[in-house]
């Protein structure tokens, strides 16, 4: 029992650091780079991914025994696309301002390889409970990474965080940080830092 | 044979289920999304046409003209959409004009996805806290009866620009600024003919 409990915690925390989808596995980099011009964009993209990943993993895990393996990829994509469309339409209907700022990137969650990757590597091989924990862990890891990335870029690029001024007035914003090169630079430094810490730990 | 039958059944069922869910969702969200878009347009029309109480949409030669009316129902002014390509995205701008189409009353950027921090200043400039909409506000009151709008670079915004139909471009976003000017010039030229012919 005790052993089972620790491994459930591990199932969750592996997505945060050891198998972080963005920083370690380097999956889903397109939305990571594209939407993180501000902290709020990163956070909302992350939340949309958590929802899609959690729902898809649950469904795929529940139906894993009746889906023939020859058609598993099309079935995964249909399930994922359904939840992404639900997210997209609901956001357009209930939070139009957010929907406007995330723009074209919500429909692109369909092809986010974090989600398809978890279905193929985990949900289609494990029971529902574990798949849900795994999806949550990966989703939270993805969200944290995007929020941190978005925060760094927003602070340096505009002097603000979540739309509130945090830097002194004398600070001149580094415009490049909210442009695409800023995304590459920041992500590169983050990946480098994570690898450096992991290498030091041995 | 049995194997392929199960493949077909599973895929078909998944697709049908997904279709049903999405059709239901679409029924729920469609009126909300449309209502929201209409609300945005309504606010924008009231923004670019000062002093109006209500407006009617009139379609002439495939162009929608928003006719601004006062309390008594007298037509005061007119607005229309100008659409074209910006630096990296499609720009949609609402232009409000007087009935002779000689003066711009006001414009409003409805849609843009320009470079963050540079091209986005056509809508709001976070660096100018007192007047974040300084760029598009320059278009208010431009007198364009005889000439098209032009732009200058690296100059302060001056009042006499209004009579010269001139605006000051955004530093670092000349292409976006030029795009706004071109899109509005084109739309005015095209719509003036349609509107005045029948008006």
Interface residues (C-beta under 8 A of the other chain):
Chain A: X37 X66 X67 X68 X70 X71 X74 X75 X78 X79 X81 X82 X85 X86 X89 X90 X92 X93 X94 X96 X103 X157 X158 X160 X173 X175 X178 X179
Chain B: X3 X6 X7 X10 X11 X14 X15 X18 X21 X22 X25 X26 X28 X29 X32 X33 X36 X40 X113 X115 X116 X117 X118 X126 X127
